[in-house]
Amino acid sequence: MGLTRQYLRYEPAALFGLVASARGSVAFVALRGERGRYVAVPGCEHVFVWDTRKGEKVLILKGLKQEVSCLCPSPDGLHLAVGYEDGSIRVFNLLSGEANITFNGHRAAVTALQYDHLGGRLVSGSKDTEVIVWDVINESGLYRLRGHKDAVTQVLFLKEKNLLVTSGKDTLVKWWDLDTQHCFKTLVGHRTEVWGMALLSKEKRLMTGSADSELRVWDITYIQEAKDPDEPESKKSKGSSPGAEENTEEDETLELDEKPEERIVKCSKVGSIVREGRDRVVTLATDRTGKFLACHGTDAVLEVFSILSEEEVEKKLQKKVKKAKKKAKQSSEEEPERHVELSLQEEIQRVTNVKASSKIKSFDLILSPKGELKIVLLLQNNVIESYNLDLSAQVPQAVRASKITIGGHRSDVRTLAFSSDNIAILSAAAESVKIWNRSTLQCIRTMDCEYALCSLFVPGDRQVIVGTKTGKLQLYDLASGSVIETLNAHDGAVWSIALSPDQRGFVTGGADKCVKFWEFELVKDEKSVQKRLSMKHVRILQLDEDVLCVRYSPNQKLLAVSLLDCTVKIFYVDTLKFFLSLYGHKLPVLCMDICHDGTLIATGSADRNVKIWGLDFGDCHRSLFAHDDSVMYLQFVPKSHLFFTAGKDSKIKQWDADKFEHIQTLEGHHQEVWCLALSPNGDYVVSASHDKSLRLWERTREPLILEEEREMQREAEYEESVAKEDQPVVAGETQGETGLAGKKTIETIKAAERIMEAIELYREEMAKLKEHNAICKAAGKEVPFPVNPILRAYGNITPSAYVLEVFKKVKSSELEESLLVLPFSYVPDLLKLFNEYIQLGSDVELLCRALLFLLKIHFGQITGNHMLVTVIENLKKTTISRVSEARDVLGFNMAGLQFLKREIEARDEVTFFADATERFEEKKRKRKKKEKMVLAVL
């Protein structure tokens, strides 16, 4: 058996060229004690925090693999909740930049996130149509709310009551009572998707934005709980929509299902504000004070409105009444007051329109203490713009304060090149050419260009040549950053350019069915004494089809040309005579390369295959199914037979052309990869994608063994399939409006396995201890007992203490799901251990949570098992006493804090915590209710 071939692993080194991804949302964050200066934006799988004043990136919150889809800062400004494409949510600490909490519950991308006003709960909506409420403090999921039939677009907590409002693409706005976890009201006044929603006027109004130019406004009136049940109540329709049939149906069902006094909220349509935009609402939001509202569609205009407060409305109304009285006196009418009321347009006034430089994807507002409105816009073309709106001016106009653009291109990068010293990287897009320093990743030069398709560094690395879509060749001088020369090279797009191995010239191929040969020459510059570099057209090779790619063989004897008729033709360079035709691809060959010794040519096609051919006879050595979409770029690693391919399936793969094996996949890009470039020493790969990012990959010294790589791939596939399996269900429960917040993942399965292993170890150790006691009794003396190495590692703890240690290490957010997949055979042991732990008073809260969950899911089996009757009886006694002790401690602490608060207030003559006290009282009532229920279960 021969030696296995060793390869070196390429690892991701950096992500650059990206200001902000257009997928997620932008948000102002409080950093270093400042609000309105720093903004958080999604950057592929990371979150970037930019300083808008300096235009610098100050913090990167590193993600894993999935793209960021949603952001929401916490009310205290210390944390940032980030939703991802795979449905996971991570909560980052903005001070340390680390993710402390991870929530897994959704099965598709997170589309909406919102904290409650205290920051203790977080609600998330997703493309999987479900809404989940999370407890941020306990780091666990509370419950899942089902009801929407399409993706959820917005979620809002109400401060006044424990209510939640959600909107979706299913045209519905749903009201949820979080105390009972059910949907008690559905607004059906929309004909199209509800894209955005905002609460106005201290939560007395709700505004919704859909696919038309109307912003609908609804009045919210809370029905008092303490109401005489005999008092009749007039019914209101659910929304004055054109669809009267739906409303009548809805009302009929209401009359049948619930009594009027059981309803919590009335919601009636007041009217609508008409936007200037004719397309759908993309984002609709207010600032934190609720004084300003803004919205935008799929265009570049942000419309800003101001919402009058109750005092301002009152003042305006009084003025109107005075005017009406004056008019009445003149026309001698009586009682004009009856008809005087403010229109909706007067209460919600248009302030101004902000015109951005490109399509807006998201925005955020913040009112500065100086009374200035700061607006930040995330644009579609990799730009962040911030505007200041001076509200004291007679006609407020938005002034652009800053624009962050330098860190990336406005459009997709279509060509990349490395300089001969491996230090500089060239990237060119539809509007500019940028030169980057590979080690610092800073942009050194930005030069305007036409739509670039191919490029190269001129030998010496002082100039670059770019081939454009209009058929021009543009020669740039890097020192001055200016265009030296522009030539009309082809009548169609210049698809490919290749430097000749002797470095004296280059060859271009274009859509005009020509291959043109060029030489570098020095010509006299009219402007200066020195000579400058120029390009001279030498020869032309006319062909029958459009040329897509051209490559020289390293000895400069052969030229390979890929044509639109799916073939690759090979010609002799000196005579331009035809040598070979490589045919076999079903679709055109988009890219190809010849290896360093000129023996092999690899071709990548739109038919998703890569073919490896011998250059001696044009025989096809092997055809490899390379990507799930077109192969966009192919390049050999210098001085080897290994090559890289980039595909529209967002992957970059490395292959061995001798053994025809797939070596590794570089995953990182989230959309199509257009091109890549290898450094001349083969240590670096740079790639560009439709997600606007450039990624640098570095060759490490770590050997890569194919068998291990395949094993890791299989494991990853298994872990992925676990999450897609059917979720475990609680016996006897039907799927209703609510459900468990978590979902089965590989982590929850591993946690359950760890609990099982710990219980098994406990059983073995208890059996050994029994045997040991019997041996000691028989021997009549103490025999040494062998300690389990695992228990020794934990500091010679008892087996039962080890089970508790393992239990405590299960993440709070994964506890319920882990217990759900735990087989029942382990539950009796757990219950006995719980009794033991609770008697000792250790981790009462955690154990009670686990105990109640186990009782809920295995109720039938536990009550039917006579062995467990005594255990449950004991648990009942110990749990009630321990829980009441914990409650007493909490009560004592609360009383102490109340006393301190009164002392401070008396001393400083200030009142604070006022609203917190009310909330505490309300919670106290709820807790008592809950405890009664718990005791009833036990």
PERABEL-V895129 format. One record per pair of residues at least 4 apart in sequence whose ideal C-beta (glycine too) atoms are under 7 Angstrom apart, sorted by the first residue. I is the first residue (numbers start at 1). J is the second residue. Records with the same first field share a line. If there is no record, write none. Layout:
I = J / J
This chain:
4 = 705
5 = 659
6 = 703
7 = 663 / 704
8 = 699 / 700 / 701 / 702 / 703 / 704
9 = 664 / 700 / 702 / 704
10 = 654 / 664 / 666 / 685 / 697 / 698 / 699
11 = 697 / 698 / 700
12 = 668 / 695 / 697
13 = 696 / 697 / 698
14 = 441 / 696
15 = 44 / 693 / 695
16 = 436 / 441 / 694
17 = 407 / 408 / 409 / 427 / 693 / 694
18 = 43 / 44 / 382 / 407 / 408 / 692 / 693
19 = 382 / 383 / 384 / 404 / 405 / 407 / 408
20 = 41 / 42 / 43 / 48 / 378 / 382 / 384
21 = 42 / 43 / 44 / 67 / 68 / 691 / 692
22 = 361 / 378 / 380
23 = 42 / 67 / 68 / 69
24 = 42 / 68 / 69 / 70 / 71
25 = 70 / 71 / 362
26 = 39 / 41 / 362 / 363 / 364 / 376 / 378 / 384
27 = 39 / 40 / 71 / 72 / 73 / 364
28 = 35 / 36 / 39 / 364 / 366 / 376
29 = 38 / 39 / 40 / 49 / 73 / 77 / 80 / 94
30 = 34 / 35 / 77
31 = 38 / 49 / 58 / 94
34 = 38
35 = 366
36 = 366 / 368 / 374
37 = 51 / 52 / 53
38 = 49 / 50 / 51 / 58
39 = 50 / 52 / 376 / 384
40 = 47 / 49 / 71 / 80
41 = 48 / 50 / 378 / 384
42 = 47 / 68 / 71
43 = 47 / 48
44 = 67 / 670 / 691 / 693
45 = 63 / 64 / 65 / 66 / 67 / 68
46 = 60 / 61 / 62 / 63
47 = 61 / 68 / 71 / 80 / 82
48 = 57 / 60
49 = 58 / 59
50 = 57 / 58 / 384 / 404
51 = 56 / 58
52 = 376 / 386 / 401 / 402
53 = 402
55 = 402 / 404 / 406
59 = 97
61 = 80 / 82 / 92 / 97
63 = 68 / 84
65 = 667
66 = 84 / 85 / 86 / 88
67 = 84 / 85 / 670
68 = 82 / 84
69 = 83 / 84 / 85 / 109 / 110 / 111
70 = 83 / 110 / 111 / 112 / 113
71 = 80 / 82
72 = 81 / 113 / 114 / 115
73 = 77 / 80
74 = 78 / 79 / 81 / 115 / 119
75 = 115 / 117 / 118 / 119
76 = 119
78 = 93 / 94 / 95
79 = 91 / 92 / 93 / 94
80 = 92 / 94
81 = 89 / 91 / 113 / 122
82 = 89 / 90 / 92
83 = 89 / 110 / 113 / 124
84 = 88 / 110
85 = 109
87 = 105 / 106 / 107 / 108 / 109 / 110 / 126 / 128
88 = 102 / 103 / 104
89 = 103 / 110 / 124
90 = 99 / 101 / 102
91 = 99 / 100 / 101 / 136
92 = 97 / 98 / 99
93 = 98 / 100
101 = 136 / 139
102 = 813
103 = 134 / 141 / 813
104 = 742 / 743 / 745
105 = 132 / 141 / 144 / 741 / 742 / 743
106 = 110 / 124 / 126 / 128 / 130 / 132
107 = 128 / 743
108 = 126 / 127 / 128
109 = 126 / 127
110 = 124 / 126
111 = 125 / 126 / 127 / 151 / 152 / 153
112 = 124 / 125 / 152 / 153 / 154 / 155
113 = 122 / 124
114 = 123 / 155 / 156 / 157
115 = 119 / 122
116 = 120 / 121 / 157
117 = 157 / 159
119 = 136
120 = 136 / 137
121 = 133 / 134 / 135 / 136
122 = 134 / 136
123 = 131 / 133 / 155 / 157 / 164
124 = 132 / 134
125 = 131 / 152 / 155 / 166
126 = 130 / 152
127 = 151
129 = 148 / 149 / 150 / 151 / 152
130 = 144 / 145 / 146
131 = 145 / 152 / 155 / 166
132 = 141 / 144 / 741
133 = 142 / 143 / 178
134 = 141 / 142 / 741
135 = 140 / 142
138 = 812
139 = 812 / 813
140 = 812 / 813 / 815
141 = 741 / 742 / 813
142 = 741
143 = 181 / 738 / 741
144 = 738 / 739 / 740 / 741
145 = 176 / 181 / 737 / 738
146 = 737 / 739
147 = 174 / 183 / 737
148 = 152 / 166 / 168 / 170 / 172 / 174
149 = 170
150 = 168 / 169 / 170
151 = 168 / 169
152 = 166 / 168
153 = 167 / 168 / 169 / 194 / 195 / 196
154 = 166 / 167 / 196 / 197
155 = 164 / 166
156 = 165 / 197 / 199
157 = 164
158 = 163 / 165 / 203
159 = 203
160 = 203 / 222
161 = 222 / 264
162 = 178 / 179
163 = 175 / 176 / 177 / 178 / 264
164 = 176 / 178
165 = 173 / 175 / 197 / 206
166 = 174 / 176
167 = 173 / 194 / 197 / 208
168 = 172 / 194
169 = 193
171 = 190 / 191 / 192 / 193 / 194
172 = 186 / 187 / 188
173 = 187 / 194 / 197 / 208
174 = 183 / 186
175 = 183 / 184 / 185 / 265
176 = 182 / 183
177 = 182 / 184 / 264
181 = 738
182 = 737
183 = 737
184 = 263 / 264
185 = 265 / 267
187 = 218 / 238 / 239 / 267
188 = 238 / 239 / 241 / 246 / 250
189 = 216 / 239 / 240 / 241 / 269
190 = 194 / 208 / 210
192 = 210 / 211 / 212
193 = 210 / 211
194 = 208 / 210
195 = 209 / 210 / 280 / 281 / 282
196 = 209 / 281 / 283 / 284 / 295
197 = 206 / 207 / 208 / 284
198 = 207 / 284 / 285 / 286 / 293
199 = 203 / 206
200 = 205 / 207 / 286 / 290 / 293 / 307
201 = 205 / 307
202 = 290
203 = 220
204 = 220
205 = 217 / 218 / 219 / 220
206 = 218 / 220 / 267
207 = 215 / 216 / 217 / 284
208 = 216
209 = 215 / 281 / 284 / 295
210 = 281
211 = 280
213 = 274 / 275 / 277 / 278
214 = 272 / 274
215 = 272 / 273 / 275 / 295
216 = 269 / 272
217 = 270 / 271 / 272 / 273 / 344
218 = 239 / 267 / 268 / 269 / 270
219 = 268 / 270
220 = 265 / 267
221 = 266
222 = 265
223 = 263 / 264 / 265 / 266
227 = 231 / 261
229 = 261
233 = 260 / 261
235 = 251 / 260
236 = 266 / 268
237 = 247 / 251
238 = 247 / 250 / 267
239 = 269
240 = 269
241 = 247
243 = 247
244 = 248
245 = 249
246 = 250
247 = 251
248 = 252
249 = 253
250 = 254
251 = 255
252 = 256
253 = 257
254 = 258
258 = 262 / 263
270 = 344
271 = 344
273 = 344 / 345 / 348
275 = 295 / 303
276 = 301 / 303 / 353
277 = 297 / 299 / 301
279 = 297 / 298 / 299
280 = 297 / 298
281 = 295 / 297
282 = 296 / 297 / 298
283 = 295 / 296 / 362 / 363
284 = 295
285 = 294
286 = 290 / 292 / 293
287 = 291 / 292 / 365 / 366 / 367
288 = 366
289 = 367
290 = 307
291 = 306 / 307 / 367
292 = 304 / 305 / 306 / 307 / 365 / 367 / 373
293 = 305 / 307 / 348
294 = 302 / 303 / 304 / 363 / 365
295 = 303
296 = 301 / 302 / 303 / 360 / 363
298 = 359
299 = 359
300 = 355 / 356 / 358 / 359 / 360
301 = 353 / 355
302 = 353 / 354 / 356 / 360 / 363 / 375 / 377
303 = 350 / 353
304 = 351 / 352 / 354 / 389
305 = 348 / 349 / 350 / 351
306 = 349 / 351
307 = 348
308 = 312 / 313 / 316 / 347
310 = 314
311 = 315
312 = 316
313 = 317 / 342 / 347
314 = 318
315 = 319
316 = 320 / 342 / 346
317 = 321 / 340 / 342
318 = 322
319 = 323
320 = 324 / 340 / 342
321 = 325 / 337 / 340
322 = 326
323 = 327
324 = 328 / 336 / 340
325 = 329 / 336
326 = 330
327 = 331
328 = 333 / 336
336 = 340
342 = 346 / 347
344 = 348
351 = 396
352 = 389 / 396 / 397 / 398
354 = 375 / 387 / 398
356 = 360 / 377 / 379 / 385
357 = 379 / 383 / 385
358 = 379 / 380 / 381 / 383
359 = 379 / 380
360 = 377 / 379
361 = 378 / 379 / 380
362 = 378
363 = 375 / 376 / 377
364 = 376
365 = 373 / 375
366 = 374
367 = 373
368 = 372 / 374
371 = 391 / 392
372 = 388 / 389 / 390 / 391
373 = 389 / 391
374 = 386 / 388
375 = 386 / 387 / 389 / 398
376 = 384 / 386
377 = 385
378 = 384
379 = 383 / 385
381 = 410 / 411
382 = 408 / 409 / 410 / 692
383 = 403 / 404 / 405
384 = 404
385 = 400 / 403
386 = 401 / 402
387 = 398 / 399 / 400 / 401
388 = 399 / 401
389 = 396 / 398
390 = 396
391 = 396
393 = 397
406 = 443
407 = 443
408 = 692
409 = 413 / 427 / 429 / 432 / 434
410 = 429 / 431
411 = 429 / 430 / 431
412 = 429 / 674 / 690 / 692
413 = 427 / 428 / 429 / 674 / 688 / 694
414 = 428 / 429 / 452 / 453 / 674 / 675
415 = 428 / 452 / 453 / 454 / 455 / 675
416 = 425 / 426 / 427 / 675 / 676 / 677 / 686 / 688
417 = 426 / 455 / 456 / 457 / 677
418 = 422 / 425 / 677 / 678 / 679 / 680
419 = 423 / 424 / 457 / 461
420 = 457 / 459 / 461 / 680
421 = 461
422 = 438 / 679 / 680 / 681 / 683 / 684
423 = 437 / 438
424 = 435 / 436 / 437 / 438 / 461
425 = 436 / 438 / 686
426 = 433 / 435 / 455 / 457 / 464
427 = 434 / 436 / 688 / 694
428 = 433 / 449 / 452 / 455 / 466
429 = 452
430 = 451
431 = 448
432 = 446 / 447 / 448 / 449
433 = 447 / 449 / 452 / 464 / 466 / 476
434 = 443 / 445 / 446
435 = 444 / 445 / 478
436 = 441 / 442 / 443 / 444
437 = 441 / 442 / 444
438 = 684 / 696
445 = 478 / 481
447 = 476 / 481
449 = 466 / 474
450 = 468 / 469 / 470 / 472
451 = 468 / 469
452 = 466 / 468
453 = 467 / 468 / 469 / 493 / 494 / 495
454 = 467 / 494 / 495 / 496 / 497
455 = 464 / 465 / 466 / 467 / 497
456 = 464 / 465 / 497 / 499 / 506
457 = 461 / 464
458 = 462 / 463 / 464 / 465 / 520 / 533
459 = 503
462 = 477 / 478 / 479
463 = 475 / 476 / 477 / 478 / 484 / 533
464 = 476 / 478
465 = 473 / 475 / 497
466 = 474
467 = 473 / 494 / 497 / 508
468 = 472 / 474 / 494
469 = 493
471 = 488 / 489 / 490 / 491 / 492 / 493 / 494 / 510
472 = 486 / 487 / 488 / 489
473 = 487 / 489 / 494 / 508 / 535
474 = 483 / 486
475 = 483 / 484 / 485 / 533 / 535
476 = 482 / 483 / 484
477 = 482 / 484
484 = 532 / 533
485 = 534 / 535
487 = 535
489 = 494 / 508 / 516
490 = 494 / 508 / 510 / 511 / 512 / 514
491 = 512
492 = 510 / 511 / 512
493 = 510 / 511
494 = 508 / 510
495 = 509 / 510 / 511 / 547 / 548 / 549
496 = 508 / 509 / 547 / 548 / 549 / 550
497 = 506 / 508
498 = 506 / 507 / 550 / 551 / 552
499 = 503 / 506
500 = 504 / 505 / 506 / 507 / 552 / 556
501 = 552 / 554 / 556
502 = 556
504 = 519 / 520
505 = 517 / 518 / 519 / 520 / 538
506 = 518
507 = 515 / 516 / 517 / 550 / 552 / 559
508 = 516 / 518
509 = 515 / 547 / 549 / 550 / 561
510 = 514 / 547
511 = 546
513 = 542 / 543 / 544 / 545 / 546 / 547
514 = 540 / 541 / 542 / 547
515 = 541 / 543 / 547 / 550 / 561
516 = 537 / 540
517 = 538 / 539
518 = 535 / 536 / 537 / 538
519 = 536 / 538
520 = 533 / 535
521 = 534 / 536
522 = 531 / 532 / 533
523 = 531 / 532 / 534
524 = 531
525 = 530 / 531 / 532
541 = 571 / 576
543 = 547 / 561 / 563
545 = 563 / 564 / 565
546 = 563 / 564
547 = 561 / 563
548 = 562 / 563 / 564 / 588 / 589 / 590
549 = 562 / 589 / 590 / 591 / 592
550 = 559 / 561
551 = 560 / 592 / 593 / 594
552 = 556 / 559
553 = 557 / 558 / 594 / 598 / 615
554 = 594 / 596 / 597 / 598
555 = 598
556 = 573
557 = 572 / 573
558 = 570 / 572 / 573 / 579 / 615
559 = 571 / 573
560 = 568 / 570 / 592 / 594 / 601
561 = 568 / 569 / 571
562 = 568 / 589 / 592 / 603
563 = 567 / 569
564 = 588
566 = 583 / 585 / 586 / 587 / 588 / 589
567 = 581 / 582 / 583
568 = 582 / 589 / 592 / 603
569 = 578 / 581
570 = 579 / 580
571 = 576 / 577 / 578 / 579
572 = 576 / 577 / 579
580 = 618
582 = 603 / 613 / 618
584 = 611 / 620
585 = 589 / 603 / 605 / 607 / 609 / 611
586 = 607
587 = 605 / 606 / 607
588 = 605 / 606
589 = 603 / 604 / 605
590 = 604 / 605 / 606 / 630 / 631 / 632
591 = 604 / 631 / 632 / 633 / 634
592 = 601 / 602 / 603 / 604 / 634
593 = 602 / 634 / 635 / 636 / 643
594 = 598 / 601 / 615
595 = 599 / 600 / 636 / 641 / 657
596 = 636 / 638 / 639
598 = 615
599 = 614 / 615
600 = 612 / 613 / 614 / 615 / 641 / 657
601 = 613 / 615
602 = 610 / 612 / 634 / 643 / 657
603 = 610 / 611
604 = 610 / 626 / 631 / 634 / 645
605 = 609 / 631
606 = 630
608 = 625 / 626 / 627 / 628 / 629 / 630 / 631
609 = 623 / 624 / 625 / 626
610 = 624 / 626 / 631 / 634 / 645 / 655
611 = 620 / 623
612 = 621 / 622 / 657 / 660
613 = 618 / 619 / 620 / 621
614 = 618 / 619 / 621
622 = 660
624 = 655 / 660
626 = 631 / 645 / 647 / 653
627 = 631 / 645 / 647 / 648 / 649 / 651
628 = 649
629 = 647 / 648 / 649
630 = 647 / 648
631 = 645 / 647
632 = 646 / 647 / 648 / 673 / 674 / 675
633 = 645 / 646 / 675 / 676
634 = 643 / 645
635 = 643 / 644 / 676 / 678
636 = 643
637 = 642 / 643 / 678 / 682
638 = 678 / 680 / 681 / 682
639 = 682
641 = 656 / 657 / 658
642 = 654 / 655 / 656 / 663
643 = 655 / 657
644 = 652 / 654 / 676 / 678 / 685
645 = 653 / 655
646 = 652 / 673 / 675 / 676 / 687
647 = 651 / 673
648 = 672
650 = 669 / 670 / 671 / 672 / 673 / 689
651 = 665 / 667
652 = 666 / 673 / 676 / 687
653 = 662 / 665
654 = 663 / 664
655 = 661 / 662 / 663
656 = 660 / 661 / 663
661 = 706
663 = 704 / 706
664 = 704 / 709
666 = 697
668 = 695
669 = 673 / 687 / 689 / 691 / 693 / 695
670 = 691
671 = 689 / 690 / 691
672 = 689 / 690
673 = 687 / 689
674 = 688 / 689 / 690
675 = 688
676 = 685 / 686 / 687
677 = 686
678 = 682 / 685
679 = 683 / 684
682 = 699
683 = 698 / 699
684 = 696 / 697 / 698
685 = 697
686 = 694 / 696
687 = 695
688 = 694
689 = 693
704 = 709
705 = 709
706 = 710
707 = 711
708 = 712
709 = 713
710 = 714
711 = 715
712 = 716
713 = 717
714 = 718
715 = 719
716 = 720
717 = 721
718 = 722
719 = 746
720 = 724
721 = 725
722 = 744 / 745 / 746 / 749
723 = 744 / 745
725 = 744
727 = 743 / 744
728 = 744 / 820 / 821
729 = 733
730 = 856 / 857
731 = 857 / 860
732 = 860
735 = 739
740 = 816
742 = 748 / 813 / 814 / 816 / 817
743 = 817
744 = 748 / 749 / 817 / 821
746 = 750
747 = 751 / 814
748 = 752 / 814 / 817 / 818 / 821
749 = 753 / 821
750 = 754
751 = 755 / 810 / 814 / 818
752 = 756 / 818 / 821 / 822
753 = 757
754 = 758 / 806
755 = 759 / 806 / 807 / 818 / 822
756 = 760 / 822 / 826
757 = 761
758 = 762 / 802 / 803 / 806
759 = 763 / 803 / 826 / 829 / 830
760 = 764
761 = 765 / 788 / 790 / 799 / 802
762 = 766 / 799 / 800 / 802 / 803 / 829
763 = 767 / 829
764 = 768
765 = 769 / 788 / 799
766 = 770 / 799
767 = 771
768 = 772
769 = 773
770 = 774
771 = 775
772 = 776 / 783 / 785
773 = 777
774 = 778
775 = 779 / 783
776 = 781 / 782 / 783
779 = 783
787 = 791 / 792 / 796
788 = 792
789 = 793
790 = 794
791 = 796 / 797 / 799 / 802
792 = 796
794 = 802 / 805
797 = 801 / 802
799 = 803
800 = 804 / 833 / 836
801 = 805
802 = 806
803 = 807 / 833
804 = 808 / 837 / 842
805 = 809
808 = 843 / 846
810 = 814 / 815 / 818
814 = 818
815 = 819 / 850
816 = 820 / 853
817 = 821
818 = 822
819 = 850 / 853 / 854
820 = 857
822 = 826
824 = 858 / 861
826 = 830
827 = 831 / 854 / 858
828 = 832 / 867 / 868
829 = 833
830 = 834 / 854
831 = 835 / 868 / 871 / 875
832 = 836 / 871
833 = 837
834 = 838 / 847 / 851 / 875
835 = 839 / 871 / 874 / 875 / 878
836 = 840
837 = 842 / 843 / 847
838 = 844 / 847 / 878 / 879 / 882
839 = 878
841 = 882
843 = 847
844 = 848 / 882 / 883 / 886
845 = 849
846 = 850
847 = 851
848 = 852 / 879 / 883
849 = 853
850 = 854
851 = 855 / 875 / 879
852 = 856
853 = 857
854 = 858
855 = 859 / 862 / 937
858 = 862
859 = 863
860 = 864
861 = 865
862 = 868 / 872
868 = 872
869 = 873
870 = 874
871 = 875
872 = 876
874 = 878
875 = 879
876 = 880 / 938
877 = 881
878 = 882
879 = 883 / 938
880 = 884 / 935 / 938
881 = 885
882 = 886
883 = 887
884 = 888
885 = 889
886 = 890
887 = 891
888 = 892
889 = 893
890 = 894
891 = 895
892 = 896
893 = 897
894 = 898
895 = 899
896 = 900
897 = 901
898 = 902
899 = 903
900 = 904
901 = 905 / 913
902 = 906
903 = 907
904 = 908
905 = 910 / 911
913 = 917
915 = 919
916 = 920
917 = 921
918 = 922
919 = 923
920 = 924
921 = 925
922 = 926
923 = 927
924 = 928
925 = 929
926 = 930
927 = 931
928 = 932
929 = 933
930 = 934
931 = 935
932 = 936
933 = 937
934 = 938
